[in-house]
């Protein structure tokens, strides 16, 4: 899982191994349901609640006691202020190996195949194993996933912590959109670390193409210290010249390909899609 920042109501039906029958598992009291509303945080919380409420569980499961759940932490937690996360902790009548095999073989509905597995070891051997299932991103949230951590209790029982999490995305402001009355785009391109900036100016159709591309991008929650592999420093700076506003887009053309946006020097919510914008800019400059 990347950067990406993840808390629900009662779990309902549980899938019984080897047949299509279902049994109901009682969830322990815990986190309250999300409040209604259409804000990105409320929508992300409802998605998280749905993931946790529909998590497949093996037969013979029961809620863990406070003592059994003590010290059982998620496999990983993104450092993100916009993270919403819920979890439940259970005891299952399976040892560590059979338990992780069961959860790996039972993909949660609406989620993709395992996004990864993990394990932790201590002086006495393996202390936990985990499996992760990833969901699709939307314009309101990113990083939707289910994490299942399995902790051995004895040879035939394990404690299972099921986490659901997502990161809600700040929404774009009206000011950061490319102005409809823009007559030109001026900017610079840097091909890599230490390269000299190349200046350019575009007018006419290329301005409209860049505006459409940027206005169609999804917001991202990238800020703070983020590790971006393969970042060679390639970047573009685009300034739209319009009568109503002149937003500036700072496009990373490598690494995480984030796009920073400023209006009158004030930062706006960032965007994803730097590679797409850089590729389009390459074509437009080549066709001048």
URPETA-V49160 format. One record per residue. RES is the residue in three letters. SS is DSSP state (2 for helix, 1 for strand, 0 for the rest). D_FIRST is the distance of its C-alpha to the first C-alpha in whole Angstrom. Layout:
BEGIN
RES/SS/D_FIRST ; RES/SS/D_FIRST
END
This chain:
BEGIN
UNK/0/0 ; UNK/0/4 ; UNK/0/7 ; UNK/0/7 ; UNK/0/9 ; UNK/0/12 ; UNK/0/17 ; UNK/0/21 ; UNK/0/25 ; UNK/0/26 ; UNK/0/25 ; UNK/0/27 ; UNK/1/28 ; UNK/1/26 ; UNK/1/27 ; UNK/0/29 ; UNK/0/29 ; UNK/0/31 ; UNK/0/32 ; UNK/0/32 ; UNK/0/33 ; UNK/1/31 ; UNK/1/32 ; UNK/1/31 ; UNK/0/29 ; UNK/0/30 ; UNK/0/27 ; UNK/0/28 ; UNK/0/29 ; UNK/0/26 ; UNK/0/24 ; UNK/0/26 ; UNK/0/25 ; UNK/0/24 ; UNK/0/27 ; UNK/0/28 ; UNK/0/28 ; UNK/0/26 ; UNK/0/24 ; UNK/2/21 ; UNK/2/20 ; UNK/2/22 ; UNK/2/21 ; UNK/2/17 ; UNK/2/19 ; UNK/2/21 ; UNK/2/18 ; UNK/2/16 ; UNK/2/20 ; UNK/2/20 ; UNK/2/17 ; UNK/2/18 ; UNK/2/22 ; UNK/0/21 ; UNK/0/19 ; UNK/0/21 ; UNK/0/23 ; UNK/0/25 ; UNK/0/29 ; UNK/0/31 ; UNK/0/28 ; UNK/1/29 ; UNK/1/27 ; UNK/0/27 ; UNK/0/30 ; UNK/2/29 ; UNK/2/30 ; UNK/2/27 ; UNK/2/24 ; UNK/0/25 ; UNK/0/23 ; UNK/0/20 ; UNK/0/17 ; UNK/0/13 ; UNK/0/11 ; UNK/0/9 ; UNK/0/10 ; UNK/0/9 ; UNK/0/12 ; UNK/0/13 ; UNK/0/16 ; UNK/0/16 ; UNK/1/14 ; UNK/1/15 ; UNK/1/15 ; UNK/1/17 ; UNK/1/18 ; UNK/1/21 ; UNK/1/22 ; UNK/1/24 ; UNK/1/26 ; UNK/1/26 ; UNK/0/29 ; UNK/0/27 ; UNK/0/26 ; UNK/2/23 ; UNK/2/23 ; UNK/2/24 ; UNK/2/22 ; UNK/2/19 ; UNK/2/21 ; UNK/2/22 ; UNK/2/18 ; UNK/2/17 ; UNK/2/20 ; UNK/0/20 ; UNK/0/17 ; UNK/0/17 ; UNK/0/19 ; UNK/0/18 ; UNK/0/14 ; UNK/0/13 ; UNK/0/13 ; UNK/1/11 ; UNK/1/7 ; UNK/1/8 ; UNK/1/11 ; UNK/1/11 ; UNK/1/15 ; UNK/1/17 ; UNK/1/21 ; UNK/1/24 ; UNK/0/27 ; UNK/0/28 ; UNK/1/25 ; UNK/1/22 ; UNK/1/21 ; UNK/1/18 ; UNK/1/16 ; UNK/1/13 ; UNK/1/12 ; UNK/1/9 ; UNK/1/10 ; UNK/1/8 ; UNK/0/11 ; UNK/0/13 ; UNK/0/13 ; UNK/0/16 ; UNK/0/18 ; UNK/0/18 ; UNK/1/15 ; UNK/1/11 ; UNK/1/8 ; UNK/1/10 ; UNK/1/9 ; UNK/1/11 ; UNK/1/11 ; UNK/1/14 ; UNK/1/15 ; UNK/1/18 ; UNK/1/21 ; UNK/1/24 ; UNK/1/27 ; UNK/1/30 ; UNK/0/31 ; UNK/0/30 ; UNK/1/28 ; UNK/1/25 ; UNK/1/23 ; UNK/1/20 ; UNK/1/18 ; UNK/1/16 ; UNK/1/14 ; UNK/1/13 ; UNK/1/12 ; UNK/1/11 ; UNK/1/12 ; UNK/1/16 ; UNK/0/17 ; UNK/0/20 ; UNK/0/22 ; UNK/0/24 ; UNK/0/28 ; UNK/2/31 ; UNK/2/32 ; UNK/2/29 ; UNK/0/30 ; UNK/0/32 ; UNK/0/35 ; UNK/0/37 ; UNK/0/40 ; UNK/0/39 ; UNK/0/41 ; UNK/1/39 ; UNK/1/36 ; UNK/1/36 ; UNK/1/34 ; UNK/1/33 ; UNK/1/31 ; UNK/1/29 ; UNK/0/29 ; UNK/0/27 ; UNK/0/27 ; UNK/0/31 ; UNK/0/32 ; UNK/0/35 ; UNK/0/34 ; UNK/1/35 ; UNK/1/37 ; UNK/1/37 ; UNK/1/39 ; UNK/1/38 ; UNK/1/40 ; UNK/0/41 ; UNK/2/39 ; UNK/2/36 ; UNK/2/36 ; UNK/2/35 ; UNK/2/33 ; UNK/2/30 ; UNK/2/31 ; UNK/2/30 ; UNK/2/27 ; UNK/2/26 ; UNK/2/27 ; UNK/0/25 ; UNK/0/21 ; UNK/0/19 ; UNK/1/18 ; UNK/0/15 ; UNK/0/14 ; UNK/0/14 ; UNK/0/16 ; UNK/0/17 ; UNK/0/16 ; UNK/0/13 ; UNK/0/12 ; UNK/0/13 ; UNK/0/14 ; UNK/0/17 ; UNK/0/18 ; UNK/0/22 ; UNK/0/23 ; UNK/0/24 ; UNK/1/25 ; UNK/1/27 ; UNK/1/29 ; UNK/1/30 ; UNK/1/33 ; UNK/1/35 ; UNK/1/38 ; UNK/0/39 ; UNK/0/42 ; UNK/0/40 ; UNK/0/37 ; UNK/0/35 ; UNK/0/32 ; UNK/1/30 ; UNK/1/27 ; UNK/1/25 ; UNK/1/23 ; UNK/1/21 ; UNK/0/21 ; UNK/0/19 ; UNK/0/16 ; UNK/0/13 ; UNK/0/17 ; UNK/1/17 ; UNK/1/20 ; UNK/1/22 ; UNK/1/25 ; UNK/1/28 ; UNK/1/31 ; UNK/0/35 ; UNK/0/32 ; UNK/1/30 ; UNK/1/26 ; UNK/1/25 ; UNK/1/22 ; UNK/1/20 ; UNK/1/19 ; UNK/1/16 ; UNK/0/18 ; UNK/2/20 ; UNK/2/20 ; UNK/2/22 ; UNK/2/24 ; UNK/2/25 ; UNK/2/26 ; UNK/2/28 ; UNK/2/30 ; UNK/2/31 ; UNK/2/32 ; UNK/2/34 ; UNK/2/35 ; UNK/2/37 ; UNK/0/39 ; UNK/0/41
END
